[in-house]
Amino acid sequence: MKMLVILQGPAYGDERAYNGLRLAGNLAKREGVEVKVFCFGDAVGCAVAGQQLPNGYYHLGRMITAAARNGVEVGLCGTCMDARGITDAMVVAEAHRSNLDQVTDWTLWADRTVTF
């Protein structure tokens, strides 16, 4: 099974991105499941490296790194990154600048798509 998880909500402030990354990471642990995550809009902030968060608060950059260890590929909308002043050097190594063509290909590749 091939799954695409699309994140659109803010990195912090509600739990949509958190829950989407939790699902992606858990799906990737299942045998025979391939997972890709694409971040649009404010969700590109999930991949910003070096975030300092209060103790006990979930850390989305670390969640991306953990998901990638299980084979999840994470793409970030380049236009959305530019609009927020996020450069390639500012994101965790396990995520990459992407574009509409790639998410279109991923959508056609996926058996199922879920959006958060």
C-alpha positions as CSV (number, residue, x, y, z in Angstrom):
1,M,0.0,0.0,0.0
2,K,1.2,3.5,-0.9
3,M,0.1,6.4,1.3
4,L,0.4,10.1,0.9
5,V,-0.1,12.3,3.9
6,I,-0.6,16.0,3.1
7,L,-0.1,18.5,5.9
8,Q,-1.5,22.0,5.6
9,G,-2.0,23.3,9.1
10,P,0.5,25.3,11.2
11,A,3.4,23.5,12.8
12,Y,2.2,24.6,16.3
13,G,-1.0,26.0,17.5
14,D,-3.2,23.1,16.8
15,E,-2.4,19.4,16.5
16,R,-3.1,18.6,12.9
17,A,0.5,18.5,11.8
18,Y,1.5,16.6,14.9
19,N,-1.2,14.0,14.3
20,G,-0.4,13.7,10.6
21,L,3.2,13.0,11.4
22,R,2.3,10.5,14.0
23,L,0.1,8.7,11.5
24,A,2.8,8.8,8.8
25,G,5.4,7.4,11.2
26,N,3.2,4.7,12.4
27,L,2.1,3.7,8.9
28,A,5.7,3.5,7.8
29,K,6.4,0.9,10.4
30,R,3.9,-1.5,8.8
31,E,5.1,-4.1,6.5
32,G,4.4,-3.4,2.8
33,V,3.4,0.3,3.4
34,E,5.3,3.1,1.7
35,V,4.6,6.7,2.9
36,K,5.3,10.1,1.6
37,V,4.5,13.4,3.4
38,F,4.0,16.7,1.6
39,C,3.8,20.0,3.6
40,F,1.9,23.0,2.2
41,G,1.4,26.4,3.7
42,D,2.3,26.9,7.3
43,A,3.0,23.1,7.6
44,V,6.5,23.8,6.1
45,G,7.4,25.1,9.5
46,C,7.3,21.6,10.8
47,A,10.7,20.9,9.2
48,V,12.6,24.0,10.5
49,A,15.7,22.7,12.3
50,G,16.9,23.9,15.7
51,Q,13.5,24.7,17.2
52,Q,13.5,25.3,20.9
53,L,10.4,24.1,22.6
54,P,9.2,23.9,26.2
55,N,9.8,20.7,28.0
56,G,7.2,18.1,27.3
57,Y,6.1,19.7,24.0
58,Y,6.2,17.6,20.9
59,H,9.0,18.4,18.5
60,L,7.9,18.1,14.8
61,G,11.4,18.3,13.4
62,R,12.4,15.3,15.4
63,M,9.2,13.5,14.3
64,I,10.2,14.1,10.7
65,T,13.6,12.7,11.4
66,A,12.1,9.6,13.1
67,A,9.7,9.0,10.3
68,A,12.5,9.3,7.7
69,R,14.3,6.5,9.6
70,N,11.4,4.3,8.7
71,G,11.5,5.3,5.0
72,V,9.1,8.3,4.9
73,E,10.0,10.9,2.3
74,V,9.1,14.5,3.2
75,G,8.6,17.2,0.7
76,L,8.1,20.9,1.4
77,C,6.3,23.3,-0.9
78,G,9.1,25.6,-2.2
79,T,6.7,28.4,-2.8
80,C,5.3,28.1,0.7
81,M,8.9,28.1,2.1
82,D,9.8,31.2,0.2
83,A,6.6,33.0,1.4
84,R,7.7,32.3,5.0
85,G,11.4,33.1,4.6
86,I,12.4,29.5,5.1
87,T,15.5,28.6,3.2
88,D,16.8,25.1,2.4
89,A,19.6,25.5,5.0
90,M,17.0,26.1,7.7
91,V,15.2,22.7,7.5
92,V,16.1,19.3,8.9
93,A,18.2,17.1,6.5
94,E,15.4,14.6,6.2
95,A,13.0,17.0,4.4
96,H,13.6,18.6,1.1
97,R,12.3,21.6,-1.0
98,S,9.8,20.3,-3.4
99,N,7.1,21.6,-5.8
100,L,3.7,21.1,-7.2
101,D,4.9,18.7,-9.9
102,Q,6.3,16.4,-7.2
103,V,3.2,16.4,-5.1
104,T,1.2,15.8,-8.3
105,D,3.3,12.7,-9.0
106,W,3.0,11.5,-5.4
107,T,-0.8,11.9,-5.6
108,L,-0.9,9.7,-8.7
109,W,1.5,7.3,-7.1
110,A,-0.6,6.9,-3.9
111,D,-3.3,4.3,-3.3
112,R,-4.7,6.6,-0.6
113,T,-4.2,10.2,0.4
114,V,-5.1,11.7,3.8
115,T,-5.0,15.4,4.6
116,F,-4.4,17.2,7.9
